Amino acid sequence: MEQFFSTFSARTIWTPELIIVLIIISMVYFSIIGPYRHKFKESENVPTKRKVYFHLGLIAIYFGFGGPLYVLGHLMLSMHMLSMAIVYLIAPPLLLLGIPSWIFKHFAKIRVIRRMFVIVGFPILGLVLFNAMISFYHLPYTFDLLLTNEGWHNIYQIAMLGAAMLMWWHLIPRLQTRYELSELKKIGYMFASGALFTPACALIIFAGSPLYATYTDPAVWAMAISYCLPPGADIPYEVFSGDQSLALLSPLHDQQLGGASMKVIQELVYGVAIGYVFRQWMKRDKETNAKVKFKEYEMVQPNIVK
């Protein structure tokens, strides 16, 4: 770790520009739920837990798109896969839980957005789109191309985050729509997503040799790491290979660890999500049974009085 912090500058490691962007988003969030809340109809006070969820989501985005983990992701595929798991599997549900439903209701009244959601809000689209983008991203040619092209990489990352948000929306809907899924369908949705997520991980885990030139070819790696460094900074080739290399495993073993960790985190997150849905299901059933019993009691009560 000492070598890592001595090799790279503070700006490279901590990504201050991303911190500024996330602080601005946080300020906008507090402005909307605070001073400008009266501009939204049906607005209510936002519980502390939702504020915490939202900011945990922002922190997850930071560790996925910047910070030490992002730099290490250009040296070790396992770290890259960990950052992807954080930003695409953990950040979306936290952000959705953190945004109050009355904000979504406000924008749902805009005709253009409502019409767009009729198309993009179809559950199968979110399910297929996110998993297809994950799989396409991890094809060797696509991966190396995106890692060595900062502009396209940023666009693809943001688009994949949007697809992840769309997929998670059907599990954590913040307002009622025509595509509302029952609890049983949500559980099936998660199992289907897990199955579609598997090929990308399997490709990485069971490959007999390193797949990505970014982690084996010094020239390709230099181009990829240059986008993390300040303009004009020297490429630290010594951390890529040799005695001073920061990689703890061989490229193949690191690749296998990355694929396995991505799949394990996906299973854990989806397991928590299924548990959450099942808990909501049981809670709704209890409320329904209580209402039925109360109605039966009201029907019997007059007869008891007589």
KAPEGI-V11516 format. One record per pair of residues at least 12 apart in sequence whose ideal C-beta (glycine too) atoms are under 6 Angstrom apart, sorted by sequence separation. I is the first residue (numbers start at 0). J is the second residue. D is the distance in Angstrom with one decimal. If there is no record, write none. Layout:
BEGIN
I & J & D
I & J & D
END
This chain:
BEGIN
32 & 45 & 4.5
69 & 82 & 5.9
221 & 234 & 4.7
68 & 82 & 4.8
170 & 185 & 5.5
63 & 82 & 4.8
220 & 239 & 5.5
63 & 85 & 4.8
217 & 239 & 5.9
62 & 85 & 5.2
63 & 86 & 2.4
59 & 85 & 5.1
60 & 86 & 5.8
132 & 159 & 4.9
59 & 89 & 4.9
60 & 90 & 5.1
132 & 162 & 5.4
59 & 90 & 3.7
129 & 162 & 4.1
56 & 90 & 4.8
128 & 162 & 4.7
129 & 163 & 5.3
215 & 250 & 5.3
21 & 57 & 4.9
214 & 250 & 5.1
56 & 93 & 3.5
129 & 166 & 4.3
55 & 93 & 4.9
56 & 94 & 3.8
21 & 61 & 5.9
125 & 165 & 3.9
126 & 166 & 5.9
52 & 93 & 5.0
56 & 97 & 5.8
125 & 166 & 4.2
209 & 250 & 4.1
209 & 251 & 5.3
52 & 96 & 4.2
53 & 97 & 2.5
125 & 169 & 6.0
52 & 97 & 3.8
209 & 254 & 5.8
122 & 169 & 4.8
17 & 65 & 3.9
49 & 97 & 5.1
14 & 65 & 3.2
203 & 254 & 5.8
204 & 255 & 5.4
14 & 66 & 5.7
45 & 99 & 5.1
204 & 258 & 3.8
12 & 67 & 5.3
203 & 258 & 3.2
204 & 259 & 5.7
122 & 178 & 5.6
12 & 70 & 5.9
120 & 178 & 5.3
200 & 258 & 4.7
42 & 101 & 4.8
41 & 101 & 4.9
200 & 261 & 5.4
39 & 101 & 5.5
137 & 199 & 4.7
200 & 262 & 4.1
134 & 198 & 5.7
130 & 195 & 3.7
134 & 199 & 4.4
39 & 105 & 4.9
126 & 192 & 5.8
130 & 196 & 5.6
133 & 199 & 5.2
146 & 213 & 4.8
143 & 211 & 5.9
142 & 211 & 5.3
143 & 212 & 5.0
196 & 265 & 5.5
103 & 173 & 4.6
104 & 174 & 5.5
143 & 213 & 5.4
103 & 174 & 4.8
139 & 210 & 4.6
91 & 163 & 4.6
95 & 167 & 5.9
139 & 211 & 5.8
91 & 164 & 4.8
100 & 173 & 4.7
100 & 174 & 5.3
92 & 167 & 5.1
147 & 222 & 4.4
87 & 163 & 4.6
91 & 167 & 4.3
95 & 171 & 4.7
147 & 223 & 5.2
193 & 269 & 5.3
146 & 223 & 4.4
149 & 226 & 4.2
92 & 171 & 5.6
189 & 269 & 5.0
189 & 272 & 5.8
189 & 273 & 5.3
186 & 273 & 5.5
186 & 276 & 5.8
185 & 276 & 4.7
182 & 276 & 5.4
182 & 280 & 3.7
170 & 272 & 5.8
76 & 214 & 5.6
73 & 223 & 5.5
73 & 224 & 4.9
73 & 227 & 5.9
70 & 227 & 5.4
74 & 245 & 5.2
75 & 246 & 5.5
74 & 246 & 6.0
77 & 253 & 5.1
76 & 253 & 5.4
80 & 257 & 3.8
84 & 261 & 5.4
88 & 265 & 5.9
75 & 253 & 5.2
76 & 254 & 5.1
77 & 256 & 4.4
77 & 257 & 3.9
80 & 260 & 5.9
84 & 264 & 4.1
88 & 268 & 4.6
76 & 257 & 4.2
80 & 261 & 4.3
11 & 227 & 5.6
11 & 228 & 5.6
10 & 229 & 5.7
6 & 235 & 5.0
6 & 238 & 5.4
3 & 245 & 5.9
END
